[in-house]
Amino acid sequence: MGKVKTENKKVGLLDRVLNSVERVGNKLPDPVTIFFILCGVIFVLSAIISSQDVSAIHPSTGEKIIAINLLTKEQLKIFLGSIVSNFQSFAPLGLVLVTMLGAGIAEKTGLMEVLMKQSS
């Protein structure tokens, strides 16, 4: 078998940093998975913190705010019952969903590839 020549190009600092960011990013799970993991962490932390009777004082009103265990039956009912209204009242969500839908359609139809080729 013949030897394959490889060029030893000097890789700059920026390229090394970007390559390492890409490697780490490729190892991350799907964003939806990260969201659900973080939700689970918040639920567990709420149970731990509420069991310690942690509270804080609201800086503007002076009202005492007590940590609540989100894993109780009544809190889970409130959480699950208000999911839709929470998402509906979050104004940026509509814009993000429409933008992602448009980007997904452009990608699947090949428009993004054509635009990338035309721009170079």
C-alpha positions as CSV (number, residue, x, y, z in Angstrom):
1,M,0.0,0.0,0.0
2,G,1.2,3.5,-0.8
3,K,1.7,6.1,1.8
4,V,-0.9,8.8,2.1
5,K,0.6,12.3,2.5
6,T,-1.0,14.4,5.1
7,E,-0.3,18.1,5.2
8,N,0.6,19.5,8.6
9,K,-1.2,22.8,8.6
10,K,-0.6,25.0,11.6
11,V,-3.9,25.4,13.3
12,G,-4.5,28.8,14.9
13,L,-5.7,29.4,18.4
14,L,-9.2,30.4,17.2
15,D,-9.6,27.2,15.2
16,R,-8.5,25.1,18.1
17,V,-11.0,26.8,20.4
18,L,-13.8,26.5,17.9
19,N,-12.9,22.8,17.3
20,S,-13.0,22.1,21.0
21,V,-16.3,23.9,21.4
22,E,-17.7,21.8,18.5
23,R,-16.5,18.6,20.1
24,V,-18.1,19.5,23.4
25,G,-21.3,20.6,21.7
26,N,-21.6,17.4,19.8
27,K,-21.5,15.4,23.0
28,L,-24.4,17.3,24.5
29,P,-27.8,15.7,24.5
30,D,-30.8,17.1,22.5
31,P,-32.1,20.5,23.9
32,V,-35.4,18.9,24.8
33,T,-33.6,16.3,26.9
34,I,-31.6,19.0,28.6
35,F,-34.8,20.9,29.4
36,F,-36.4,17.9,31.0
37,I,-33.2,17.1,33.0
38,L,-33.2,20.7,34.3
39,C,-36.9,20.5,35.2
40,G,-36.2,17.3,37.2
41,V,-33.3,19.0,39.0
42,I,-35.5,21.9,39.9
43,F,-38.2,19.6,41.2
44,V,-35.7,17.7,43.4
45,L,-34.1,20.9,44.6
46,S,-37.4,22.3,45.6
47,A,-38.1,19.2,47.7
48,I,-34.7,19.4,49.4
49,I,-34.8,23.2,50.0
50,S,-38.5,23.2,51.2
51,S,-37.6,20.5,53.7
52,Q,-35.0,22.8,55.2
53,D,-37.6,25.6,55.7
54,V,-35.7,28.0,53.5
55,S,-37.2,31.4,53.0
56,A,-36.2,34.8,51.7
57,I,-37.5,38.4,52.0
58,H,-38.7,40.1,48.8
59,P,-36.5,43.2,48.4
60,S,-39.3,45.6,47.3
61,T,-42.3,44.5,49.3
62,G,-40.6,43.0,52.3
63,E,-42.8,39.9,52.0
64,K,-41.5,36.6,53.2
65,I,-41.2,34.0,50.4
66,I,-41.1,30.4,51.5
67,A,-39.7,27.6,49.4
68,I,-42.4,25.2,48.1
69,N,-42.0,21.5,47.4
70,L,-43.0,21.1,43.8
71,L,-43.2,17.3,44.1
72,T,-46.4,17.3,46.3
73,K,-49.6,16.2,44.8
74,E,-51.2,19.6,44.9
75,Q,-48.2,21.4,43.4
76,L,-48.0,18.8,40.6
77,K,-51.7,19.4,39.8
78,I,-51.0,23.2,39.7
79,F,-48.0,22.7,37.5
80,L,-49.6,20.3,35.0
81,G,-52.8,22.3,34.9
82,S,-51.1,25.6,34.0
83,I,-48.6,24.3,31.4
84,V,-50.6,25.5,28.4
85,S,-51.4,29.0,29.9
86,N,-47.7,29.4,30.9
87,F,-46.5,28.8,27.4
88,Q,-49.3,30.9,25.8
89,S,-48.5,33.9,28.0
90,F,-44.7,33.7,27.2
91,A,-44.6,36.2,24.3
92,P,-41.2,35.3,22.8
93,L,-42.3,31.6,22.3
94,G,-44.5,32.4,19.4
95,L,-41.7,34.2,17.5
96,V,-39.3,31.4,18.3
97,L,-41.7,28.7,17.1
98,V,-42.5,30.5,13.9
99,T,-38.8,31.1,13.2
100,M,-37.8,27.5,13.9
101,L,-40.7,26.2,11.7
102,G,-39.5,28.5,8.8
103,A,-35.9,27.4,9.3
104,G,-36.9,23.7,9.4
105,I,-38.9,24.0,6.2
106,A,-36.1,25.9,4.5
107,E,-33.6,23.2,5.5
108,K,-35.8,20.3,4.4
109,T,-36.6,21.9,1.0
110,G,-33.0,22.6,0.2
111,L,-33.3,26.4,0.3
112,M,-30.7,26.7,3.1
113,E,-28.1,24.7,1.1
114,V,-28.8,26.8,-2.0
115,L,-28.4,30.1,0.0
116,M,-25.2,28.9,1.5
117,K,-23.7,28.0,-1.9
118,Q,-24.8,31.3,-3.4
119,S,-23.3,33.3,-0.6
120,S,-19.8,31.9,-1.0
